[in-house]
Amino acid sequence: MTSAKGRSVKMTATPFTRALGFLALAAVAVMALLGLVVSPPDVVQGEAVRMLYLHVPAIWIAYGSFAVTSVSSLLFLRRGKRREDKGRHYDRLGGAAAEVGVLFTGVTLITGMLWGKVTWGTYWQWDARLTTTVLLFVTYLGYLALRRLPADPVVRGRRAAIMALISFINVPIVHYSVDWWRTLHQKASLSVGRRPEITGEMYWTLLYSAVAVTFVAVWLVTHRYRVIRLEEIRDEEMLTALISQRVSQDLPPVSDGDFDE
């Protein structure tokens, strides 16, 4: 695809993204084999432990995605005024990462509810970990909604960047909620500076699952970044065409408000 200003953006997958996609697919297939067949059931949780291999990596990916959004937002705020193109790059990266983070937070909530039904006998408890995770999910949904509001792209990007930095405060609260408050949720299966709660084949399966899900997340962020860029080019071309039409008809200059409508 070539824009009116001569900028070219490939709409088809590149060799890198194709290779990354195949790698992610193969990694997930092996992950399913390890998690459903090779790894044994837990002594206490039984077969329900198998949801751990998706549940835990999903929240790790969500944390990492929101961290990327925060760093990108900070860089956008610092460099956006001096180098607009570079600033828009950070804005797009932050938005793509946030979308993936929201997706995996949703996966975390769904798998957590299924696990809770098996172990607690109910899909939901107003537990500290569950409640803070829902708040994290809703907060970043608000961030994505803010990115869709009609406004000048730079102004909208600054507003979204500030909200992303504020929203990230909830990430450590979610992670350490099981340590700070009495909660039904079990302690973290893996944590820095603490002895792992699981061992043997379950331990290695969980680590592998984290790597496999990371490949999927990187592939998703890469494609979402490209889609966001294509949407920007489409909007710019529509605005250029609208301005040209008004000039040719000797109408008042077009404003951002006219374009958003």
C-alpha positions in Angstrom: 0.0 0.0 0.0 1.3 3.4 -1.0 0.0 6.6 0.6 -0.7 9.9 -1.1 2.6 11.2 0.3 4.6 8.3 -1.3 5.0 6.3 1.9 4.8 2.6 1.4 3.5 0.1 3.9 3.3 -3.6 3.2 -0.1 -5.1 3.8 1.1 -8.7 3.4 3.2 -10.6 5.9 7.0 -10.3 5.7 9.3 -13.3 5.8 10.1 -12.4 9.4 6.4 -12.3 10.5 5.7 -15.5 8.6 8.6 -17.3 10.3 7.5 -15.9 13.7 3.9 -17.0 13.0 5.0 -20.6 12.2 7.3 -20.6 15.2 4.5 -19.5 17.5 2.1 -22.1 16.1 4.6 -24.9 16.5 5.5 -23.7 20.0 1.8 -23.7 21.0 1.4 -27.2 19.6 4.3 -28.5 21.7 2.9 -26.6 24.7 -0.5 -28.3 24.3 1.3 -31.7 24.1 3.3 -31.0 27.3 0.5 -29.5 29.2 -2.2 -32.1 28.4 -0.2 -35.3 28.0 3.3 -35.2 29.3 2.9 -33.2 32.5 1.3 -35.2 35.3 -1.8 -34.1 37.3 -1.2 -32.3 40.6 -1.5 -34.2 43.9 -3.9 -31.7 45.3 -5.5 -29.9 42.3 -5.6 -32.9 40.0 -6.3 -32.2 36.3 -7.2 -28.6 37.1 -3.5 -27.8 37.3 -3.3 -28.0 33.5 -5.0 -24.6 33.3 -1.9 -23.2 35.1 0.1 -23.6 31.9 -2.0 -20.9 30.2 -3.2 -18.9 33.1 0.2 -18.0 34.5 1.9 -17.2 31.1 -1.1 -15.1 30.2 -0.7 -12.7 33.1 3.0 -12.6 32.6 2.4 -11.5 29.0 -0.1 -8.9 30.2 2.4 -7.5 32.7 5.1 -7.3 30.0 2.7 -5.8 27.4 1.6 -3.1 29.8 5.2 -2.4 30.7 6.0 -1.9 26.9 3.0 0.4 26.7 4.3 2.5 29.7 7.9 2.7 28.3 6.6 3.6 24.9 4.3 6.2 26.4 7.1 7.8 28.4 9.3 7.9 25.2 6.4 9.5 23.3 6.0 12.2 25.9 9.8 12.9 25.9 10.5 12.8 22.2 7.2 13.4 20.5 7.6 17.2 20.4 11.1 17.0 18.9 10.6 14.2 16.4 7.0 13.7 15.4 7.6 10.6 13.3 9.6 8.9 16.0 7.0 9.9 18.6 4.1 8.5 16.6 6.1 5.2 16.4 6.1 5.0 20.2 2.5 5.8 20.3 1.6 3.0 17.9 3.8 0.5 19.7 2.2 1.5 23.0 -1.3 1.0 21.6 -0.5 -2.4 20.0 1.1 -3.7 23.2 -1.9 -2.5 25.3 -4.3 -4.4 23.0 -2.4 -7.6 23.4 -2.1 -6.9 27.2 -5.9 -6.5 27.5 -6.4 -9.7 25.4 -4.2 -11.8 27.7 -5.7 -10.2 30.8 -9.0 -11.4 29.6 -7.5 -14.9 29.1 -6.2 -14.8 32.7 -9.6 -13.9 34.0 -11.4 -16.6 32.1 -8.9 -19.4 33.0 -8.9 -18.2 36.6 -12.7 -18.4 36.8 -12.6 -22.0 35.4 -9.9 -22.9 37.9 -11.9 -21.3 40.7 -15.0 -23.4 39.8 -13.0 -26.6 40.1 -11.0 -25.7 43.3 -13.3 -23.2 45.1 -16.7 -24.5 43.8 -17.5 -21.1 42.3 -16.5 -19.1 39.3 -16.0 -15.8 41.2 -15.0 -14.5 44.6 -14.3 -10.9 45.5 -10.7 -11.9 46.3 -7.9 -9.3 46.3 -6.1 -10.8 43.3 -9.3 -11.3 41.3 -10.6 -7.8 42.1 -7.4 -6.0 41.2 -7.0 -8.0 38.0 -10.5 -6.9 36.9 -9.6 -3.3 37.7 -6.5 -3.7 35.6 -8.5 -5.1 32.7 -11.1 -2.3 32.9 -8.5 0.4 33.2 -6.7 -0.6 30.1 -10.0 -1.0 28.2 -10.5 2.7 29.1 -7.0 3.5 27.7 -7.9 1.8 24.4 -11.2 3.7 24.4 -9.3 7.0 24.9 -7.2 6.2 21.9 -10.3 6.0 19.7 -11.7 9.4 20.7 -11.8 12.1 18.0 -8.8 14.4 18.5 -5.6 15.6 16.9 -3.3 12.5 16.8 -0.5 14.1 18.8 -2.9 15.5 21.5 -4.7 12.2 21.7 -1.4 10.4 22.0 -0.3 12.6 24.9 -3.6 12.0 26.7 -3.3 8.2 26.2 0.3 8.2 27.2 -0.5 9.9 30.5 -3.3 7.4 31.2 -1.0 4.5 30.4 1.5 5.6 32.9 -1.2 6.1 35.6 -2.8 2.7 34.7 0.5 0.8 35.1 0.5 1.6 38.9 -2.0 -1.2 39.2 0.3 -3.9 37.8 2.5 -4.3 40.9 -0.6 -4.1 43.0 -2.1 -7.1 41.1 1.2 -9.1 41.3 1.8 -8.6 45.0 -1.8 -8.7 46.2 -1.4 -12.3 47.3 1.5 -11.2 49.5 0.0 -7.9 50.9 -3.5 -9.2 51.8 -5.1 -12.4 53.0 -6.4 -14.0 49.8 -8.0 -17.2 48.5 -5.7 -17.1 45.6 -2.6 -19.3 46.0 0.9 -17.7 46.1 2.7 -17.1 42.8 3.9 -20.4 41.3 7.2 -18.7 40.2 8.6 -15.6 41.8 12.0 -14.0 41.9 13.8 -14.6 45.1 11.4 -17.3 46.2 11.5 -21.1 46.0 9.2 -22.3 43.1 5.8 -23.7 44.3 6.0 -26.4 41.6 8.8 -28.8 40.6 9.7 -31.5 38.1 7.8 -31.8 34.8 5.2 -29.2 35.8 7.9 -26.6 36.5 9.6 -27.1 33.1 6.2 -27.2 31.3 5.3 -23.9 32.8 8.5 -22.3 31.8 8.2 -23.6 28.3 4.6 -22.4 28.1 5.7 -18.9 29.1 8.2 -18.9 26.1 5.6 -20.3 23.7 3.0 -17.7 24.7 5.6 -15.0 24.4 6.1 -15.9 20.7 2.4 -15.6 20.2 2.3 -12.2 21.9 5.2 -10.8 19.8 3.5 -11.9 16.6 0.3 -10.3 17.7 2.0 -7.0 18.6 3.8 -6.9 15.3 0.6 -7.3 13.3 -1.4 -4.9 15.4 1.3 -2.2 15.0 1.1 -2.6 11.3 -2.7 -2.4 11.3 -2.6 0.8 13.4 -0.1 2.3 10.9 -2.4 1.4 8.0 -5.3 3.0 9.8 -3.3 6.2 10.2 -2.4 6.3 6.5 -6.1 5.7 5.6 -7.2 8.6 7.8 -4.5 10.9 6.5 -5.5 10.2 2.9 -9.2 10.7 3.7 -8.3 14.1 5.3 -6.2 15.1 2.3 -9.0 14.2 -0.1 -11.5 16.1 1.9 -9.2 19.2 2.0 -8.7 19.0 -1.7 -12.4 18.7 -2.3 -13.1 21.8 -0.2 -10.4 23.8 -1.9 -11.7 22.9 -5.4 -15.2 23.9 -4.3 -14.0 27.1 -2.6 -15.4 26.0 0.7 -14.1 27.0 4.2 -11.0 25.1 5.3 -11.6 21.6 6.8 -11.0 21.1 10.5 -10.2 18.0 12.5 -13.8 18.2 13.9 -15.2 18.0 10.3 -13.0 15.0 9.6 -13.9 13.1 12.8 -17.6 13.4 12.0 
